[in-house]
Amino acid sequence: MNQIKSSQITPEHLYLSRRRFLIGAGALVAGTVLFGACGPGVPEPPDLQPPSPGTDELGDKITPYKDITNYNNFYEFSLNKEDVASLAKNFITSPWSVTVGGLVRNPQTFDIDDLRRRFPAEERIYRLRCVEGWSMVIPWDGFPLAKLLEVVEPTSEAKYVRFESLYDPKQMPMREIPFEWPYVEGLRLDEARDNLTLLATGIYGKPLLPQSGAPLRLVVPWKYGYKSIKSIVKIDLVAEMPLPFWVNQSSSEYGFYANVNPAVSHPRWSQASERRIGETKRRTTLLFNGYDKEVAPFYQGMDLEKLF
């Protein structure tokens, strides 16, 4: 008997609010116990308030499902965001397998259904900031990439993770575009192991649609959206920094790290502000997309303007 997900029987905004409240409450209890064990007395609990219905931890409203799934960059299908959904609707996402290898002790090929069973989905509300200057707030379903890496056991020589998308000329109409396919991305191993780094399988408690990167995509919320590679078929642990797709196309415009940084402009536009989908006014872009407390230690001592 298939288990019915709570998102299927609860309105989306109430479902998301409840999940975030439970996560926040759990973090509060765990934090109180931890501090009590590590020092004298019990400190005052942190000012942790559950988010309002349909918001992220900063109080930003979640983007409607119809906007998330009808405004997509997926150049294998089209250069026009509004056309991707219709052009990708017949894209075959089952059967699907993902090969994980390279510098690992336990290389494996996973069927997508096996991955879903082996790694139950968690709900994560993340901001998505596109390098083009627009943004969304998306309730993803997926599991930390770190859990998959634990299974394959990277060797000591592994320093980076290389990801590769499917490129199928029979299904993807943009095969004639003058880019070097397939789409490739990469992360440092410590970035890949961070708890924020997600392998997503769904949005709003529903399976990913083809235009959103079905059946499996990467989500790295403190980096520009082009790092969140879609429709993954291959993951390799490697010793040398991989050459990502957009860096290969134009290294002067797109960097390996792609950390959201309002102080570093794209050569053709400023990154100081962004257009949140559904809003009329632009808003200030946050360093590391607002996840600086979690990820800033990764980049201590680095020149974030040169290593953009």
TORGU-610771 format. One record per residue (C-alpha): residue number from 1; residue in three letters; x, y, z. Coordinates in steps of 0.5 Angstrom, whole numbers, plus 500, padded with zeros to 3 digits. Each point is the difference from the previous one (the first is absolute). Layout:
% TORGU-610771
+-----+------+-----+-----+-----+
| pos | code |  xx |  yy |  zz |
+-----+------+-----+-----+-----+
| NUM |  ALA |   X |   Y |   Z |
...
+-----+------+-----+-----+-----+
//
This chain:
% TORGU-610771
+-----+------+-----+-----+-----+
| pos | code |  xx |  yy |  zz |
+-----+------+-----+-----+-----+
|   1 |  MET | 500 | 500 | 500 |
|   2 |  ASN | 503 | 507 | 498 |
|   3 |  GLN | 501 | 505 | 506 |
|   4 |  ILE | 496 | 506 | 499 |
|   5 |  LYS | 504 | 506 | 501 |
|   6 |  SER | 497 | 506 | 504 |
|   7 |  SER | 501 | 505 | 495 |
|   8 |  GLN | 495 | 496 | 496 |
|   9 |  ILE | 494 | 501 | 505 |
|  10 |  THR | 502 | 506 | 503 |
|  11 |  PRO | 500 | 507 | 496 |
|  12 |  GLU | 506 | 502 | 498 |
|  13 |  HIS | 501 | 506 | 504 |
|  14 |  LEU | 498 | 497 | 507 |
|  15 |  TYR | 504 | 494 | 498 |
|  16 |  LEU | 507 | 504 | 499 |
|  17 |  SER | 498 | 504 | 506 |
|  18 |  ARG | 499 | 494 | 505 |
|  19 |  ARG | 507 | 497 | 497 |
|  20 |  ARG | 504 | 506 | 501 |
|  21 |  PHE | 497 | 501 | 507 |
|  22 |  LEU | 502 | 493 | 502 |
|  23 |  ILE | 507 | 500 | 497 |
|  24 |  GLY | 501 | 507 | 504 |
|  25 |  ALA | 497 | 497 | 507 |
|  26 |  GLY | 505 | 494 | 499 |
|  27 |  ALA | 506 | 505 | 499 |
|  28 |  LEU | 498 | 504 | 506 |
|  29 |  VAL | 499 | 493 | 505 |
|  30 |  ALA | 507 | 497 | 497 |
|  31 |  GLY | 503 | 507 | 501 |
|  32 |  THR | 498 | 501 | 507 |
|  33 |  VAL | 502 | 493 | 502 |
|  34 |  LEU | 507 | 501 | 496 |
|  35 |  PHE | 502 | 506 | 504 |
|  36 |  GLY | 497 | 497 | 507 |
|  37 |  ALA | 505 | 494 | 499 |
|  38 |  CYS | 506 | 505 | 498 |
|  39 |  GLY | 500 | 505 | 505 |
|  40 |  PRO | 497 | 502 | 507 |
|  41 |  GLY | 493 | 501 | 500 |
|  42 |  VAL | 495 | 501 | 495 |
|  43 |  PRO | 500 | 506 | 495 |
|  44 |  GLU | 495 | 504 | 498 |
|  45 |  PRO | 497 | 497 | 493 |
|  46 |  PRO | 501 | 503 | 494 |
|  47 |  ASP | 495 | 505 | 497 |
|  48 |  LEU | 497 | 495 | 495 |
|  49 |  GLN | 494 | 501 | 497 |
|  50 |  PRO | 496 | 495 | 496 |
|  51 |  PRO | 499 | 504 | 493 |
|  52 |  SER | 493 | 502 | 498 |
|  53 |  PRO | 496 | 496 | 495 |
|  54 |  GLY | 503 | 499 | 493 |
|  55 |  THR | 507 | 504 | 502 |
|  56 |  ASP | 507 | 498 | 501 |
|  57 |  GLU | 504 | 501 | 506 |
|  58 |  LEU | 501 | 508 | 498 |
|  59 |  GLY | 493 | 501 | 499 |
|  60 |  ASP | 500 | 500 | 493 |
|  61 |  LYS | 494 | 497 | 496 |
|  62 |  ILE | 500 | 494 | 497 |
|  63 |  THR | 499 | 500 | 492 |
|  64 |  PRO | 494 | 497 | 497 |
|  65 |  TYR | 501 | 493 | 497 |
|  66 |  LYS | 497 | 503 | 493 |
|  67 |  ASP | 506 | 505 | 500 |
|  68 |  ILE | 505 | 495 | 502 |
|  69 |  THR | 498 | 495 | 495 |
|  70 |  ASN | 499 | 505 | 494 |
|  71 |  TYR | 506 | 505 | 501 |
|  72 |  ASN | 506 | 495 | 498 |
|  73 |  ASN | 507 | 500 | 497 |
|  74 |  PHE | 501 | 494 | 497 |
|  75 |  TYR | 504 | 501 | 494 |
|  76 |  GLU | 500 | 493 | 497 |
|  77 |  PHE | 493 | 502 | 499 |
|  78 |  SER | 499 | 507 | 498 |
|  79 |  LEU | 504 | 507 | 501 |
|  80 |  ASN | 493 | 502 | 502 |
|  81 |  LYS | 498 | 499 | 507 |
|  82 |  GLU | 492 | 500 | 499 |
|  83 |  ASP | 501 | 495 | 494 |
|  84 |  VAL | 504 | 495 | 504 |
|  85 |  ALA | 494 | 497 | 504 |
|  86 |  SER | 496 | 498 | 493 |
|  87 |  LEU | 506 | 498 | 497 |
|  88 |  ALA | 502 | 495 | 505 |
|  89 |  LYS | 494 | 497 | 502 |
|  90 |  ASN | 501 | 493 | 497 |
|  91 |  PHE | 507 | 500 | 502 |
|  92 |  ILE | 501 | 493 | 503 |
|  93 |  THR | 502 | 499 | 507 |
|  94 |  SER | 499 | 493 | 502 |
|  95 |  PRO | 504 | 495 | 499 |
|  96 |  TRP | 506 | 505 | 503 |
|  97 |  SER | 506 | 498 | 503 |
|  98 |  VAL | 506 | 504 | 503 |
|  99 |  THR | 507 | 497 | 500 |
| 100 |  VAL | 504 | 502 | 506 |
| 101 |  GLY | 508 | 499 | 499 |
| 102 |  GLY | 507 | 502 | 499 |
| 103 |  LEU | 504 | 501 | 506 |
| 104 |  VAL | 495 | 496 | 505 |
| 105 |  ARG | 501 | 493 | 503 |
| 106 |  ASN | 493 | 498 | 499 |
| 107 |  PRO | 498 | 502 | 493 |
| 108 |  GLN | 493 | 499 | 498 |
| 109 |  THR | 494 | 501 | 495 |
| 110 |  PHE | 493 | 502 | 503 |
| 111 |  ASP | 494 | 499 | 497 |
| 112 |  ILE | 496 | 507 | 502 |
| 113 |  ASP | 494 | 496 | 503 |
| 114 |  ASP | 506 | 496 | 505 |
| 115 |  LEU | 502 | 507 | 501 |
| 116 |  ARG | 494 | 503 | 503 |
| 117 |  ARG | 499 | 494 | 504 |
| 118 |  ARG | 507 | 500 | 503 |
| 119 |  PHE | 500 | 507 | 502 |
| 120 |  PRO | 493 | 502 | 502 |
| 121 |  ALA | 498 | 507 | 498 |
| 122 |  GLU | 501 | 506 | 504 |
| 123 |  GLU | 496 | 507 | 500 |
| 124 |  ARG | 505 | 506 | 499 |
| 125 |  ILE | 498 | 507 | 498 |
| 126 |  TYR | 506 | 504 | 497 |
| 127 |  ARG | 501 | 506 | 496 |
| 128 |  LEU | 502 | 499 | 493 |
| 129 |  ARG | 504 | 506 | 497 |
| 130 |  CYS | 501 | 500 | 492 |
| 131 |  VAL | 506 | 503 | 497 |
| 132 |  GLU | 496 | 504 | 496 |
| 133 |  GLY | 497 | 504 | 506 |
| 134 |  TRP | 493 | 497 | 501 |
| 135 |  SER | 499 | 495 | 506 |
| 136 |  MET | 495 | 496 | 503 |
| 137 |  VAL | 498 | 496 | 507 |
| 138 |  ILE | 499 | 493 | 499 |
| 139 |  PRO | 498 | 494 | 504 |
| 140 |  TRP | 504 | 494 | 498 |
| 141 |  ASP | 499 | 493 | 502 |
| 142 |  GLY | 507 | 496 | 500 |
| 143 |  PHE | 506 | 497 | 504 |
| 144 |  PRO | 507 | 503 | 501 |
| 145 |  LEU | 505 | 498 | 495 |
| 146 |  ALA | 504 | 498 | 506 |
| 147 |  LYS | 496 | 494 | 502 |
| 148 |  LEU | 501 | 498 | 493 |
| 149 |  LEU | 508 | 501 | 500 |
| 150 |  GLU | 500 | 496 | 507 |
| 151 |  VAL | 498 | 494 | 496 |
| 152 |  VAL | 505 | 500 | 495 |
| 153 |  GLU | 506 | 502 | 504 |
| 154 |  PRO | 504 | 505 | 497 |
| 155 |  THR | 507 | 499 | 500 |
| 156 |  SER | 506 | 505 | 503 |
| 157 |  GLU | 502 | 502 | 493 |
| 158 |  ALA | 493 | 502 | 499 |
| 159 |  LYS | 499 | 508 | 500 |
| 160 |  TYR | 494 | 502 | 496 |
| 161 |  VAL | 494 | 497 | 497 |
| 162 |  ARG | 498 | 500 | 493 |
| 163 |  PHE | 493 | 500 | 498 |
| 164 |  GLU | 497 | 499 | 493 |
| 165 |  SER | 493 | 500 | 497 |
| 166 |  LEU | 497 | 496 | 494 |
| 167 |  TYR | 501 | 503 | 493 |
| 168 |  ASP | 495 | 496 | 496 |
| 169 |  PRO | 500 | 503 | 493 |
| 170 |  LYS | 493 | 496 | 498 |
| 171 |  GLN | 497 | 503 | 506 |
| 172 |  MET | 503 | 507 | 501 |
| 173 |  PRO | 498 | 505 | 494 |
| 174 |  MET | 506 | 505 | 501 |
| 175 |  ARG | 505 | 495 | 498 |
| 176 |  GLU | 502 | 504 | 495 |
| 177 |  ILE | 502 | 506 | 504 |
| 178 |  PRO | 508 | 501 | 500 |
| 179 |  PHE | 501 | 498 | 507 |
| 180 |  GLU | 505 | 495 | 502 |
| 181 |  TRP | 495 | 494 | 503 |
| 182 |  PRO | 499 | 497 | 505 |
| 183 |  TYR | 499 | 505 | 505 |
| 184 |  VAL | 505 | 499 | 506 |
| 185 |  GLU | 501 | 503 | 507 |
| 186 |  GLY | 504 | 499 | 506 |
| 187 |  LEU | 501 | 501 | 507 |
| 188 |  ARG | 506 | 500 | 505 |
| 189 |  LEU | 499 | 494 | 504 |
| 190 |  ASP | 499 | 504 | 507 |
| 191 |  GLU | 494 | 504 | 496 |
| 192 |  ALA | 497 | 493 | 498 |
| 193 |  ARG | 500 | 497 | 507 |
| 194 |  ASP | 497 | 507 | 503 |
| 195 |  ASN | 493 | 498 | 503 |
| 196 |  LEU | 497 | 506 | 495 |
| 197 |  THR | 502 | 496 | 494 |
| 198 |  LEU | 494 | 496 | 497 |
| 199 |  LEU | 498 | 495 | 495 |
| 200 |  ALA | 493 | 502 | 498 |
| 201 |  THR | 495 | 495 | 498 |
| 202 |  GLY | 493 | 505 | 501 |
| 203 |  ILE | 497 | 507 | 501 |
| 204 |  TYR | 494 | 501 | 505 |
| 205 |  GLY | 500 | 493 | 501 |
| 206 |  LYS | 499 | 498 | 493 |
| 207 |  PRO | 505 | 496 | 496 |
| 208 |  LEU | 505 | 505 | 495 |
| 209 |  LEU | 497 | 502 | 494 |
| 210 |  PRO | 504 | 499 | 494 |
| 211 |  GLN | 501 | 508 | 499 |
| 212 |  SER | 503 | 500 | 507 |
| 213 |  GLY | 505 | 495 | 499 |
| 214 |  ALA | 496 | 493 | 501 |
| 215 |  PRO | 502 | 495 | 503 |
| 216 |  LEU | 506 | 502 | 504 |
| 217 |  ARG | 503 | 507 | 500 |
| 218 |  LEU | 505 | 503 | 505 |
| 219 |  VAL | 498 | 506 | 504 |
| 220 |  VAL | 506 | 505 | 503 |
| 221 |  PRO | 496 | 506 | 503 |
| 222 |  TRP | 506 | 504 | 501 |
| 223 |  LYS | 502 | 500 | 493 |
| 224 |  TYR | 497 | 503 | 494 |
| 225 |  GLY | 495 | 495 | 497 |
| 226 |  TYR | 505 | 498 | 494 |
| 227 |  LYS | 503 | 495 | 505 |
| 228 |  SER | 494 | 497 | 502 |
| 229 |  ILE | 501 | 495 | 494 |
| 230 |  LYS | 493 | 496 | 497 |
| 231 |  SER | 499 | 493 | 498 |
| 232 |  ILE | 506 | 497 | 503 |
| 233 |  VAL | 503 | 493 | 497 |
| 234 |  LYS | 507 | 500 | 503 |
| 235 |  ILE | 503 | 502 | 506 |
| 236 |  ASP | 508 | 499 | 500 |
| 237 |  LEU | 505 | 502 | 506 |
| 238 |  VAL | 506 | 503 | 497 |
| 239 |  ALA | 507 | 503 | 502 |
| 240 |  GLU | 500 | 506 | 496 |
| 241 |  MET | 495 | 505 | 499 |
| 242 |  PRO | 495 | 499 | 495 |
| 243 |  LEU | 498 | 504 | 494 |
| 244 |  PRO | 493 | 502 | 501 |
| 245 |  PHE | 496 | 502 | 494 |
| 246 |  TRP | 499 | 507 | 500 |
| 247 |  VAL | 507 | 501 | 502 |
| 248 |  ASN | 502 | 496 | 494 |
| 249 |  GLN | 496 | 505 | 496 |
| 250 |  SER | 502 | 507 | 503 |
| 251 |  SER | 505 | 499 | 505 |
| 252 |  SER | 500 | 508 | 501 |
| 253 |  GLU | 493 | 500 | 501 |
| 254 |  TYR | 499 | 494 | 505 |
| 255 |  GLY | 504 | 497 | 505 |
| 256 |  PHE | 501 | 493 | 503 |
| 257 |  TYR | 498 | 502 | 507 |
| 258 |  ALA | 494 | 505 | 498 |
| 259 |  ASN | 498 | 502 | 507 |
| 260 |  VAL | 495 | 505 | 500 |
| 261 |  ASN | 503 | 507 | 502 |
| 262 |  PRO | 497 | 506 | 499 |
| 263 |  ALA | 507 | 504 | 500 |
| 264 |  VAL | 502 | 496 | 494 |
| 265 |  SER | 497 | 502 | 493 |
| 266 |  HIS | 499 | 496 | 494 |
| 267 |  PRO | 504 | 503 | 494 |
| 268 |  ARG | 493 | 502 | 497 |
| 269 |  TRP | 496 | 502 | 506 |
| 270 |  SER | 500 | 501 | 508 |
| 271 |  GLN | 499 | 495 | 505 |
| 272 |  ALA | 498 | 505 | 505 |
| 273 |  SER | 492 | 499 | 500 |
| 274 |  GLU | 496 | 495 | 497 |
| 275 |  ARG | 492 | 499 | 498 |
| 276 |  ARG | 496 | 495 | 504 |
| 277 |  ILE | 495 | 497 | 495 |
| 278 |  GLY | 493 | 502 | 502 |
| 279 |  GLU | 503 | 507 | 503 |
| 280 |  THR | 500 | 507 | 497 |
| 281 |  LYS | 506 | 503 | 503 |
| 282 |  ARG | 507 | 497 | 500 |
| 283 |  ARG | 503 | 498 | 507 |
| 284 |  THR | 507 | 500 | 502 |
| 285 |  THR | 504 | 494 | 499 |
| 286 |  LEU | 503 | 497 | 506 |
| 287 |  LEU | 507 | 497 | 501 |
| 288 |  PHE | 500 | 492 | 498 |
| 289 |  ASN | 493 | 501 | 499 |
| 290 |  GLY | 499 | 501 | 508 |
| 291 |  TYR | 503 | 494 | 502 |
| 292 |  ASP | 507 | 503 | 502 |
| 293 |  LYS | 500 | 498 | 507 |
| 294 |  GLU | 499 | 492 | 497 |
| 295 |  VAL | 505 | 501 | 495 |
| 296 |  ALA | 505 | 506 | 501 |
| 297 |  PRO | 505 | 496 | 503 |
| 298 |  PHE | 501 | 496 | 494 |
| 299 |  TYR | 503 | 506 | 496 |
| 300 |  GLN | 505 | 503 | 506 |
| 301 |  GLY | 506 | 503 | 497 |
| 302 |  MET | 498 | 500 | 493 |
| 303 |  ASP | 499 | 505 | 495 |
| 304 |  LEU | 493 | 500 | 499 |
| 305 |  GLU | 500 | 505 | 494 |
| 306 |  LYS | 506 | 496 | 496 |
| 307 |  LEU | 497 | 493 | 502 |
| 308 |  PHE | 493 | 502 | 498 |
+-----+------+-----+-----+-----+
//
